[in-house]
Amino acid sequence: MNEPIGRAMRLGSPRAPLRCEAVTPATPAGHEVLLEVAACGVCRTDLHLVDGELPQANYPVTPGHEIIGWVRARGAAVTEVAIGDRVGVPWLARTCGECGYCRRGAENLCDRALFTGCNVDGGYATHVIADARFCLRVPPGYSDIEAAPLLCAGLIGHRAYRACADAAALGLYGFGAAAHLLAQVAVAEGREVFAFTRPGDYEGQRFARELGAAWSGGSDEPPPRELDAAIIFAPVGALVPVALAQVRKGGRLVCAGIHMSDIPAFPYRLLWGERSIASVANLTRADGREFMEVAARHRLRPAVERFPLEQANEALTRLRKGELRGAAVLAPR
């Protein structure tokens, strides 16, 4: 395929600025589809990619794994989608389908998995090639810009939420793209949400209360009651003992990030009492389908700030500084 010529914001090496390059979209083969990108969310994982903190990354690469796109061409083996369909492309790009993890339904742990915008090119572009078997149907009622954060912020939040079982009092540490979506789900399902932001982030705390949080405060503040479970979205290892101290006996702390700074030593008494610490890694296609049903049922209100594709570096900088209310989304057109 020689036309059309597209554009992509490419990362040549860690800690380098992204550069806009002209690209010629490939012809999809086999199970692949060619998508015209309508929107792509900017995720904290993209910052870890830029900073060289993801050992599985390949460079140069086009980042972006919260992709909403329209099918413009498809390979001969594609049966899942038709030309003109709108689909979402998540972080999990492809798995081997053969290993023990894949066979027992834990494809998120596949050692040979490929990841969108990490070791295969992603959605900071006008076009992207994706495996149709790993694309997701996006619920109607969401614009392309609104739907983009569902593809990772929503998905990883959902997987972390499920790990909290039936927690009635749920703490969320780091109130960004993922937490602001998950808070809406939890409130709709009758849970009490306690939101923790950077100390002094009064705007973020106000935002959490607007979305139904029962309480919000700095991460250095105790909530008004013990937590049944807590999720840490911020990539800050020092928050582990801080959050664990607020979780009741028998409760669980879930670390939801793909990368986190080192966890400091902490006294065993914080873990004692049958508390547990868990992580969530990547996602499965079943997670994706399940969360899209949740998003359709509750009609979430994603808070998004739109950036032109060429302003990807600015969007990443704003994310790094904590200056976004909700999520940043790139719009190629």
For each residue, the residues with C-beta under 8 A, 3 or more apart:
1: 24 25 26 27 34 73
2: 24
3: 24
4: 25 127
5: 22 23 24
6: 22 23 24 25 125 126 127
7: 20 21 22 23 125 126 309 310 332
8: 20 21 23 62 121 124 125 126
9: 18 19 20 21 62 63 124 125 309 310 312 313 330
10: 18 19 20 21 60 61 62
11: 14 16 18 49 50 59 60 61 62 63
12: 16 19 59 60
13: 16 59 60
14: 11 50 51 52 59
15: 50 51 52
16: 11 12 13 50
17: 313
18: 9 10 11 50 63 124 312 313 316
19: 9 10 12
20: 7 8 9 10 309 310
21: 7 8 9 10
22: 5 6 7
23: 5 6 7 8 125 127
24: 1 2 3 5 6
25: 1 4 6 34 127 129
26: 1 34 129
27: 1 34 73
28: 32 33 34 73 74 75 78 129
29: 32 75 76
30: 75 76 77 78
31: 75 77 78 131 132 133
32: 28 29 74 75 78 129 130 131 132
33: 28 71 73 74 75 78 81 87 129 130 131 132 135
34: 1 25 26 27 28 71 72 73 74 127 128 129
35: 67 69 70 71 72 87 89 127 128 129 130
36: 69 70 72 126 127
37: 40 67 68 69 123 125 126 127 128 332
38: 68 69 70 86 144 331 332 333
39: 67 68 144 145 147 148 329 330 331
40: 37 64 66 67 68 122 123 124 125 148 329 330 332
41: 64 66 67 148 149 151 152 153 177 327 328 329 330
42: 46 64 66 307 312 315 316 319 327 328 329 330
43: 46 65 66 152 153 177
44: 47 48 176 177 235 257 319
45: 48 49 54 65 91 118 152 258 259
46: 42 43 49 50 63 64 65 117 316 319
47: 44 50 51 316 319 320
48: 44 45 51 53 54 235 258 259
49: 11 45 46 52 53 54 57 61 63 117 118
50: 11 14 15 16 18 46 47 63 316
51: 14 15 47 48
52: 14 15 49 57
53: 48 49 259
54: 45 48 49 57 118 258 259
55:
56: 115 118 119
57: 49 52 54 61 118 119
58: 61 118 119
59: 11 12 13 14
60: 10 11 12 13
61: 10 11 49 57 58 117 118 119 120 121 122
62: 8 9 10 11 117 121 122 123 124 125 128
63: 9 11 18 46 49 50 117 118 122 124 312
64: 40 41 42 46 67 116 117 122 123 124 125 128 330
65: 43 45 46 89 90 91 93 115 116 117 118 122 123 151 152
66: 40 41 42 43 88 90 123 148 149 150 151 152 153 329
67: 35 37 39 40 41 64 88 89 90 116 122 123 128 130 148 151
68: 37 38 39 40 86 87 88 138 144 147 148 151
69: 35 36 37 38 86 87 88 89 123 128 130
70: 35 36 38 84 85 86 87
71: 33 34 35 74 81 82 83 84 85 86 87
72: 34 35 36 83 127
73: 1 27 28 33 34 83
74: 28 32 33 34 71 78 81 82 83 132
75: 28 29 30 31 32 33 78 132
76: 29 30
77: 30 31
78: 28 30 31 32 33 74 75 81 132
79: 132
80: 132 133 135
81: 33 71 74 78 85 87 132 135
82: 71 74 85
83: 71 72 73 74
84: 70 71
85: 70 71 81 82
86: 38 68 69 70 71 138 144
87: 33 35 68 69 70 71 81 130 132 135 136 137 138
88: 66 67 68 69 135 136 137 138 147 150 151 288 292
89: 35 65 67 69 93 116 122 123 128 130 134 135 136 151
90: 65 66 67 116 134 136 151 152 155 283 288
91: 45 65 115 116 117 118 151 152 155 156 282 283
92: 95 107 108 113 115 116 134 282 283 284 285
93: 65 89 113 114 115 116 120 130 131 134
94: 113 114 120 131 134
95: 92 102 107 110 112 113 114
96: 99 102 110 111 112 113
97: 102 107
98: 102 103
99: 96 102 103 110 111 112
100: 103 104
101: 104 106 107 108 109 110 111
102: 95 96 97 98 99 106 107 110
103: 98 99 100
104: 100 101
105: 284 286
106: 101 102 109 110 284
107: 92 95 97 101 102 110 113 284 285
108: 92 101 113 281 282 283 284 287
109: 101 106 281 282
110: 95 96 99 101 102 106 107 113
111: 96 99 101
112: 95 96 99
113: 92 93 94 95 96 107 108 110 282
114: 93 94 95 118 119 120
115: 56 65 91 92 93 118 119 120 282
116: 64 65 67 89 90 91 92 93 120 122 123 130
117: 46 49 61 62 63 64 65 91 120 121 122 123 124
118: 45 49 54 56 57 58 61 63 65 91 114 115 122
119: 56 57 58 61 114 115
120: 61 93 94 114 115 116 117
121: 8 61 62 117 125 128 129
122: 40 61 62 63 64 65 67 89 116 117 118 125 128
123: 37 40 62 64 65 66 67 69 89 116 117 128 330
124: 8 9 18 40 62 63 64 117 309 312 330
125: 6 7 8 9 23 37 40 62 64 121 122 128 309 332
126: 6 7 8 36 37 309 332 333
127: 4 6 23 25 34 35 36 37 72
128: 34 35 37 62 64 67 69 89 121 122 123 125
129: 25 26 28 32 33 34 35 121
130: 32 33 35 67 69 87 89 93 116 134 135
131: 31 32 33 93 94 134 135
132: 31 32 33 74 75 78 79 80 81 87 135
133: 31 80 285
134: 89 90 92 93 94 130 131 285
135: 33 80 81 87 88 89 130 131 132
136: 87 88 89 90 151 285 288 289 292
137: 87 88 289 292
138: 68 86 87 88 142 147 150 292
139: 142 147 292 293 295 296
140: 296
141: 296 299
142: 138 139 146 147 150 295 302
143: 146 147
144: 38 39 68 86 147 148 331
145: 39 148 304 306 329 331
146: 142 143 149 302 304
147: 39 68 88 138 139 142 143 144 150 151 302
148: 39 40 41 66 67 68 144 145 151 304 327 329
149: 41 66 146 152 153 154 177 181 302 304 326 327 329
150: 66 88 138 142 147 153 154 155 181 291 292 295 300 302
151: 41 65 66 67 68 88 89 90 91 136 147 148 154 155
152: 41 43 45 65 66 90 91 149 155 156 178
153: 41 43 66 149 150 156 157 176 177 178 181 327
154: 149 150 151 157 158 178 181 182 291 295 300
155: 90 91 150 151 152 158 159 283 287 288 291
156: 91 152 153 159 160 178 256 280 283
157: 153 154 160 161 178 179 181 182 185 231 233 256
158: 154 155 161 162 182 185 287 290 291 294
159: 155 156 162 163 256 280 283 287
160: 156 157 163 164 178 182 231 233 254 256 280
161: 157 158 164 170 182 185 186 231
162: 158 159 165
163: 159 160 252 254 278 280
164: 160 161 167 170 228 229 231 252 254
165: 162 229 252
166: 228
167: 164 170 191 227 228 229 251 252
168: 191 192 228
169: 191 192 194 223 225 226 227 228 229
170: 161 164 167 186 191 192 193 194 227 228 229 230 231
171: 194 195 196 223 227 229 230 231 243 246 247
172: 175 179 182 183 193 194 195 196 208 230 231 233
173: 196 219 230 231 232 233 234 239 242 243
174: 178 179 196 197 232 233 234 236 239
175: 172 179 180 183 195 196 197 201 204 205 207 208 216 233
176: 44 153 179 180 233 234 322 324 326 327
177: 41 43 44 149 153 180 181 324 326 327
178: 152 153 154 156 157 160 174 181 182 233 256
179: 157 172 174 175 176 182 183 195 208 231 233
180: 175 176 177 183 184 207 208 211 302 303 326 327
181: 149 150 153 154 157 177 178 184 185 300 302
182: 154 157 158 160 161 172 178 179 185 186 231
183: 172 175 179 180 186 187 193 195 208 211 212 213
184: 180 181 187 188 211 212 298 300 301
185: 157 158 161 181 182 188 189 294 298 300
186: 161 170 182 183 189 191 193
187: 183 184 190 191 193 211 212 213
188: 184 185 298
189: 185 186
190: 187
191: 167 168 169 170 186 187
192: 168 169 170 214
193: 170 172 183 186 187 208 212 213 214
194: 169 170 171 172 213 214 215 216 223 224 225 227
195: 171 172 175 179 183 204 205 208 209 213 215 216 217
196: 171 172 173 174 175 216 217 218 219 221 223 243
197: 174 175 201 204 205 208 216 217 218 219
198: 201 204 218 219 322
199: 218 219 220 221
200: 218
201: 175 197 198 204 205 218 322
202: 205 206
203: 206 207 325
204: 175 195 197 198 201 207 208 216 322 325
205: 175 195 197 201 202 208 209 216 217 218
206: 202 203 209 210 216
207: 175 180 203 204 210 211 303 325 326
208: 172 175 179 180 183 193 195 197 204 205 211 213 216
209: 195 205 206 212 213 216
210: 206 207
211: 180 183 184 187 207 208 301
212: 183 184 187 193 209
213: 183 187 193 194 195 208 209 216
214: 192 193 194
215: 194 195 223 224
216: 175 194 195 196 197 204 205 206 208 209 213
217: 195 196 197 205 221 223
218: 196 197 198 199 200 201 205 221
219: 173 196 197 198 199 234 239 242 243
220: 199 242
221: 196 199 217 218
222: 246
223: 169 171 194 196 215 217 226 227 246
224: 194 215
225: 169 194
226: 169 223 246 247 248 251
227: 167 169 170 171 194 223 230 243 246 247 248 251
228: 164 166 167 168 169 170 247 248 251
229: 164 165 167 169 170 171 247 251 252 253 254
230: 170 171 172 173 227 243 244 246 247 251 252 253 254
231: 157 160 161 164 170 171 172 173 179 182 253 254 255 256
232: 173 174 236 239 240 243 253 254 255 256 257 260
233: 157 160 172 173 174 175 176 178 179 256 257
234: 173 174 176 219 239 257
235: 44 48 257 259 260 261
236: 174 232 239 260 261
237: 240 260 261 262 263 264
238: 241 242 261 263 264
239: 173 174 219 232 234 236 242 243
240: 232 237 243 244 253 255 263 264 266 277
241: 238 244 245 263 264 266 270
242: 173 219 220 238 239 245 246
243: 171 173 196 219 227 230 232 239 240 246 247 253
244: 230 240 241 247 253 266 270 271 275 277
245: 241 242 270
246: 171 222 223 226 227 230 242 243
247: 171 226 227 228 229 230 243 244 251 252 253 275
248: 226 227 228 251 273 275
249: 273 274 275
250: 273 274 275
251: 167 226 227 228 229 230 247 248 275 276
252: 163 164 165 167 229 230 247 275 276 277 278
253: 229 230 231 232 240 243 244 247 275 276 277 278
254: 160 163 164 229 230 231 232 277 278 279 280
255: 231 232 240 260 277 278 279 280
256: 156 157 159 160 178 231 232 233 279 280
257: 44 232 233 234 235 260
258: 45 48 54 281 282
259: 45 48 53 54 235
260: 232 235 236 237 255 257 263
261: 235 236 237 238
262: 237
263: 237 238 240 241 260 266
264: 237 238 240 241
265:
266: 240 241 244 263 270 271
267: 270
268: 271 272
269: 272
270: 241 244 245 266 267 275
271: 244 266 268 275 276 277
272: 268 269 275
273: 248 249 250
274: 249 250
275: 244 247 248 249 250 251 252 253 270 271 272
276: 251 252 253 271
277: 240 244 252 253 254 255 271
278: 163 252 253 254 255
279: 254 255 256
280: 156 159 160 163 254 255 256
281: 108 109 258
282: 91 92 108 109 113 115 258
283: 90 91 92 108 155 156 159 287 288
284: 92 105 106 107 108 287 288
285: 92 107 133 134 136 288 289
286: 105 289 290
287: 108 155 158 159 283 284 290 291
288: 88 90 136 155 283 284 285 291 292
289: 136 137 285 286 292 293
290: 158 286 287 293 294
291: 150 154 155 158 287 288 294 295
292: 88 136 137 138 139 150 288 289 295 296
293: 139 289 290 296 297
294: 158 185 290 291 297 298
295: 139 142 150 154 291 292 298 299 300
296: 139 140 141 292 293 299
297: 293 294
298: 184 185 188 294 295
299: 141 295 296
300: 150 154 181 184 185 295
301: 184 211
302: 142 146 147 149 150 180 181 326 327
303: 180 207 325 326 327
304: 145 146 148 149 326 327 328 329
305: 315 318 324 325 326 327 328 329
306: 145 329 331
307: 42 311 312 314 315 328 329 330 331
308: 311 330 331 332
309: 7 9 20 124 125 126 312 330 331 332
310: 7 9 20
311: 307 308 314 315 330
312: 9 18 42 63 124 307 309 315 316 330
313: 9 17 18 316 317
314: 307 311 317 318
315: 42 305 307 311 312 318 319 328 330
316: 18 42 46 47 50 312 313 319 320
317: 313 314 320 321
318: 305 314 315 321 323 324 328
319: 42 44 46 47 315 316 322 323 324 328
320: 47 316 317
321: 317 318
322: 176 198 201 204 319
323: 318 319
324: 176 177 305 318 319 327 328
325: 203 204 207 303 305
326: 149 176 177 180 207 302 303 304 305
327: 41 42 148 149 153 176 177 180 302 303 304 305 324
328: 41 42 304 305 307 315 318 319 324
329: 39 40 41 42 66 145 148 149 304 305 306 307
330: 9 39 40 41 42 64 123 124 307 308 309 311 312 315
331: 38 39 144 145 306 307 308 309
332: 7 37 38 40 125 126 308 309
333: 38 126
